[in-house]
């Protein structure tokens, strides 16, 4: 039960992150929007970590270096690429391309750590991959200006 609640909360946070990242729009610099989102996430993590007693403001140089390396390589660079590329894609295609990430994590755990996925995990992977395929393949038409304006993905630049 706790794992399910945690997964739902993580999905809500990730959805909010992606929504804010996409809403940055073409009229705002990408790095500025991303830095605002990252600073907000860091502040939220510090506050909630302090509330649960899991926040250490001075973990030491070695753990801090590993955390910085992991954050820079695994999050900052990756999400900057997502933020740069996703406005050029239809919303459903960009979303479908992000869905296989948990499947990749499961496969990496199996290959690198020797973990054996459960039947429910394999079923979940099949559902994720099938959903991504159906969403991406189900809408073949190109979006028109009205679709983009309605979805908030297009904001005309003022000259």
N, C-alpha and C positions, 0 to 999 in steps of 0.2 A: 504494500500500500504506500509506504513512504517513497519508494522508488517511482511509483506512478505519479504521485503528487510532485516530486522533484522534477520529473520529466515534463509534466504539464507546465510547471512554473518556468522551466528552462525554455520551453517552446514559446511561451508568452514573451519572455524577455528577448529571445532571439527575433521573434516577429516584430516587436517594438523597435529593436535595433535596426532591422532591415527596413522597416517603414521610415524611420528617421533618416537613415542613410539615403534612401531613394528620394525622400522629400527634400533633400538638400537642393536638388534641382540644378538646372544649367546656369542660373543666374548667380549662384554662390560658388566660390572656389571649393573644389573637392577636398583639399587637405584641410581647409578651415572647418568645413562641416564635419569631417571625420574627427578632427581634434576635439571639437566641441562634444561630439558623441562619446569619444573615449574618456574625456575628462569627467563627463557626467557619469559614465559607467564606473570609473575609478572612485569617485566620490560616493556613489551608491554602495559599492563594494566595501569601502572603508567604514561607512556608517553601519551597514548590516553586519559586517564582520565584527565590529566593536560591540554591537548588541548581543551577538552570540559568543563573544569571547574568543573569536578565531582570528583577530587582526593583530599582527605584530609589526609595528612601525619600524623596527630596526632588526631585521632577521639576520644580519651579518652580510659580509661582502660576497661570499661564495653563493649562498642561496639567492641573494639579490641579483648577482650576475646571471645565474641560470634562469631566474624569472624574467629578467630583461631580454635575454637571448630568445627564450621561448615566446615571449610577447611580441618581440620585433619580427622574428622569422615566421611564427605560426599564426599570428593574428594581424599585426599592423600591415605588413606587406600584402598578405593574402586578401584582407578586407579592402585595402586600397585598390587592389586589382578588381575586386568584385564591384566596388563603388564606381570605378572608372568604366567598367564594361557593361554593367547592368542597365544604365539608362539607354543604351543603344539596342537593347533587346526588348521584345514584347514581355510584358510582366509575367505571363504564364511560362514563357521559355526560361527567363531568368530564375524564376522560382523552381522550376523543374530541374535546372542545372545544379541548384544548391541542395536538393533533396538527397542525392546519393552520398553526401558527406558522412552521415552516420553509417552507411553501408561500408564505406571505405575504412572507417574507424574499426568496424567489426572485423573486416578482412585483415587490416594491419595488426590487430590484436592476435588474430589466428596465426599469421605468418611470423611476426616478430616475437610474440610472447608465448606462442604455443597454446593459446586459449582455444577451447572447443566450444563453438557457439551452440546454444540450446536450440531445440526445435522451434520455440517461440521467437527466438532471435532470427532464425532463418526465415520463418514466416513473415516477420516484420520487414526484413530486407526485401523479400519478394513483393510485399505490399508497397513499400517505398518505391522500388524500381518500376513496378507496374503502374503506380499512380503517376510517376514522373513521365513515363512513356505516354500514357493516355492524355495527360494534360498537354504535353508538348505536341503530340500528333493530332490532337482533337480540334485544333483551331488553325487551319491552314491559311486563312486569309490574312493579309497585311492590315494592321490597324490604320484607320483613317484619322484625319485631324480631329474629328469629333470624338472618336474613341479615346485618343490621347488626352484631349482636354478634359473629358469626363473623368478619366482615371487620375488626373492630376500629374501625369508623367510629362506633360509638355507645358512649359510656360514661355510665352513669347518674350523675347528680349526687347527692352525698350531702347530706342536709339536716341 
